[in-house]
Amino acid sequence: MDVLQGPGDGQVLLINKGVGDGSREALDFTFYPAAAGWSTMYPDASEVSDAMHIFLERSLPSLEGMDLSLVNRIGSLAARSAPKWLVDPLSRLAVKRMLAQKKEYRCQLTTVSDIIRTQGLEVVNLLKVDVERAELDVLRGIADGDWPKIRQLVMEVHDVNGALGAVRELLIAKGSFATCVVEQDTQLEGSTLYNLYATQQRTQAG
């Protein structure tokens, strides 16, 4: 958060809270220092391990999509210097090490509708949701009257226990979305991770 609060261009508002459904004021978040993008308020070591292993297995041959996290540094080293039969156990070791370095932090929670209200937003041109298994919580925290304000929705969905179907049902019930497209990155085929894109049905010009 301190880094994000540093000087930069543009108008950016930082809110140091998690986003949920409004049923709780605070919750413990699991943070992975070696792979911050997998941090979550709903940890699932098995799903993280499987998804990360699939990603590494698909990415290592070309190093496409790799960043400088600990996991990917180990993976890229394996791709350059390790024999093919050793890449699989090395990638699993990297994932295991990532999970072992987890830390927990207590965070205050808010909802999308609380943010819309406090910021006086009449229109949300794009809502992006990437919350590692808390997708339904975020959507359930949007009041009925706020759905028409959201023109576009982009989200990563972890399809665990039928979550993807539940997300699509909620979008159909709550929002007048003209399109709702679900895709899966080729590097994550066979995993539980999907990308969802939805565009609001416009009822008037503007």
C-alpha positions as CSV (number, residue, x, y, z in Angstrom):
1,M,0.0,0.0,0.0
2,D,2.9,2.4,0.8
3,V,4.3,1.9,-2.7
4,L,0.9,2.5,-4.3
5,Q,0.5,5.7,-2.4
6,G,3.7,7.1,-3.9
7,P,3.7,9.9,-6.6
8,G,2.2,9.1,-9.9
9,D,0.2,10.4,-12.9
10,G,-3.5,10.5,-13.1
11,Q,-6.4,10.5,-10.6
12,V,-6.3,7.2,-8.6
13,L,-8.1,6.6,-5.4
14,L,-6.7,3.9,-3.2
15,I,-9.0,2.2,-0.7
16,N,-7.2,0.0,1.8
17,K,-10.0,-2.5,2.3
18,G,-11.2,-5.9,1.0
19,V,-14.4,-6.1,-0.9
20,G,-17.1,-8.5,0.2
21,D,-20.9,-9.0,0.4
22,G,-21.5,-6.7,3.3
23,S,-22.2,-9.5,5.8
24,R,-18.8,-9.0,7.7
25,E,-16.9,-6.0,8.7
26,A,-13.4,-7.6,8.6
27,L,-11.8,-10.9,7.6
28,D,-8.3,-12.5,7.6
29,F,-6.6,-12.4,4.2
30,T,-3.8,-14.9,3.2
31,F,-0.9,-13.1,1.5
32,Y,1.7,-14.9,-0.6
33,P,4.8,-12.6,-0.8
34,A,6.3,-14.7,-3.6
35,A,3.1,-14.5,-5.7
36,A,1.0,-11.6,-4.5
37,G,-1.6,-12.1,-7.3
38,W,-2.7,-15.4,-5.7
39,S,-3.4,-13.7,-2.3
40,T,-7.0,-14.3,-1.1
41,M,-9.5,-14.2,1.7
42,Y,-10.5,-17.8,0.8
43,P,-7.2,-19.8,0.7
44,D,-7.3,-23.1,-1.1
45,A,-3.8,-24.6,-1.2
46,S,-4.9,-27.5,-3.5
47,E,-6.5,-25.3,-6.1
48,V,-3.6,-22.8,-6.0
49,S,-1.1,-25.6,-6.4
50,D,-2.9,-27.2,-9.3
51,A,-3.5,-24.0,-11.2
52,M,0.0,-22.7,-10.6
53,H,1.5,-26.0,-11.7
54,I,-0.6,-26.0,-14.9
55,F,0.5,-22.4,-15.6
56,L,4.2,-23.2,-15.1
57,E,4.0,-26.3,-17.1
58,R,2.5,-24.4,-20.1
59,S,4.6,-21.3,-19.7
60,L,8.1,-22.8,-19.2
61,P,8.8,-23.8,-22.8
62,S,8.5,-20.2,-24.0
63,L,8.6,-18.3,-20.7
64,E,5.5,-16.5,-22.0
65,G,3.7,-14.5,-19.4
66,M,6.4,-15.0,-16.7
67,D,7.2,-12.3,-14.2
68,L,9.9,-11.9,-11.6
69,S,8.2,-13.6,-8.7
70,L,10.1,-16.3,-6.8
71,V,8.0,-19.0,-8.4
72,N,8.6,-17.8,-11.9
73,R,12.3,-17.2,-11.4
74,I,12.7,-20.9,-10.3
75,G,10.5,-21.9,-13.3
76,S,12.5,-19.9,-15.8
77,L,15.8,-21.3,-14.4
78,A,14.4,-24.8,-14.8
79,A,13.4,-24.1,-18.4
80,R,16.8,-22.8,-19.3
81,S,19.1,-25.3,-17.6
82,A,17.2,-28.4,-16.2
83,P,16.5,-31.5,-18.2
84,K,12.8,-31.9,-19.2
85,W,12.2,-34.7,-16.7
86,L,13.2,-32.4,-13.9
87,V,11.0,-29.4,-14.8
88,D,7.9,-31.0,-13.3
89,P,9.3,-31.6,-9.8
90,L,11.0,-28.2,-9.8
91,S,7.8,-26.4,-10.6
92,R,6.0,-28.3,-7.9
93,L,8.8,-27.4,-5.4
94,A,8.4,-23.7,-6.4
95,V,4.7,-23.8,-5.7
96,K,5.1,-25.6,-2.4
97,R,7.7,-23.0,-1.3
98,M,5.3,-20.2,-2.4
99,L,2.5,-21.6,-0.3
100,A,4.8,-22.1,2.7
101,Q,5.7,-18.4,2.8
102,K,2.1,-17.2,3.4
103,K,1.2,-14.5,5.8
104,E,-2.2,-13.5,7.3
105,Y,-3.5,-10.0,7.7
106,R,-6.8,-8.8,9.2
107,C,-8.5,-6.4,6.8
108,Q,-11.6,-4.2,7.0
109,L,-14.2,-5.0,4.3
110,T,-16.5,-2.8,2.2
111,T,-18.8,-3.5,-0.7
112,V,-19.0,-2.2,-4.3
113,S,-22.2,-0.4,-3.5
114,D,-20.6,1.3,-0.4
115,I,-17.9,2.6,-2.7
116,I,-20.4,3.7,-5.4
117,R,-22.4,5.6,-2.6
118,T,-19.5,7.2,-0.8
119,Q,-17.8,8.3,-4.1
120,G,-21.1,9.6,-5.6
121,L,-20.7,7.5,-8.7
122,E,-23.6,7.7,-11.2
123,V,-21.8,5.4,-13.8
124,V,-19.2,2.7,-13.5
125,N,-17.7,2.3,-17.0
126,L,-15.7,-0.8,-16.1
127,L,-15.8,-3.0,-13.0
128,K,-12.9,-5.4,-12.8
129,V,-13.0,-8.2,-10.3
130,D,-10.0,-10.4,-9.6
131,V,-10.4,-11.7,-6.0
132,E,-9.3,-15.4,-5.9
133,R,-12.4,-17.3,-5.1
134,A,-14.4,-14.4,-3.6
135,E,-16.1,-13.5,-6.8
136,L,-19.6,-14.2,-5.6
137,D,-19.0,-12.2,-2.4
138,V,-18.2,-9.1,-4.5
139,L,-21.2,-9.5,-6.8
140,R,-23.6,-10.1,-3.9
141,G,-22.3,-6.8,-2.4
142,I,-23.9,-4.9,-5.3
143,A,-27.3,-3.5,-4.5
144,D,-30.1,-4.0,-7.0
145,G,-30.2,-0.2,-7.7
146,D,-26.5,-0.1,-8.6
147,W,-26.5,-2.8,-11.2
148,P,-27.7,-0.5,-14.0
149,K,-24.8,1.8,-13.3
150,I,-22.2,-0.9,-14.3
151,R,-21.7,-0.7,-18.0
152,Q,-19.0,-3.4,-18.3
153,L,-17.8,-6.2,-16.1
154,V,-14.5,-8.1,-16.4
155,M,-13.7,-10.8,-13.9
156,E,-11.6,-13.8,-13.3
157,V,-13.7,-16.7,-11.9
158,H,-12.4,-19.7,-10.0
159,D,-14.9,-22.4,-11.0
160,V,-14.8,-24.3,-7.7
161,N,-18.1,-25.9,-6.4
162,G,-20.0,-24.5,-9.4
163,A,-18.9,-20.9,-8.9
164,L,-18.9,-20.1,-12.6
165,G,-22.5,-21.2,-13.1
166,A,-23.5,-19.3,-10.0
167,V,-21.8,-16.1,-11.2
168,R,-23.6,-16.3,-14.6
169,E,-26.9,-16.9,-13.0
170,L,-26.5,-13.9,-10.7
171,L,-25.5,-11.7,-13.7
172,I,-28.6,-12.8,-15.6
173,A,-30.9,-12.2,-12.5
174,K,-29.4,-8.8,-11.5
175,G,-28.0,-7.2,-14.6
176,S,-29.3,-6.5,-18.0
177,F,-26.2,-7.6,-19.8
178,A,-26.4,-7.8,-23.6
179,T,-23.4,-10.1,-23.7
180,C,-21.7,-12.4,-21.3
181,V,-18.6,-14.3,-22.7
182,V,-16.5,-16.8,-20.8
183,E,-13.0,-17.7,-22.0
184,Q,-10.0,-19.7,-20.6
185,D,-6.4,-18.7,-21.2
186,T,-4.5,-21.3,-23.2
187,Q,-1.9,-21.4,-20.4
188,L,-4.5,-22.3,-17.9
189,E,-6.5,-24.9,-19.9
190,G,-7.5,-27.8,-17.6
191,S,-7.5,-25.5,-14.5
192,T,-10.5,-23.9,-12.7
193,L,-9.6,-20.4,-13.8
194,Y,-11.8,-18.6,-16.4
195,N,-12.2,-15.0,-17.6
196,L,-15.7,-13.5,-17.9
197,Y,-16.6,-10.4,-19.9
198,A,-20.1,-8.8,-19.7
199,T,-21.5,-5.7,-21.4
200,Q,-24.6,-3.9,-20.1
201,Q,-27.7,-3.7,-22.3
202,R,-28.0,0.1,-22.9
203,T,-31.6,1.3,-22.7
204,Q,-31.0,4.8,-23.9
205,A,-28.5,6.7,-25.9
206,G,-25.4,8.2,-24.2
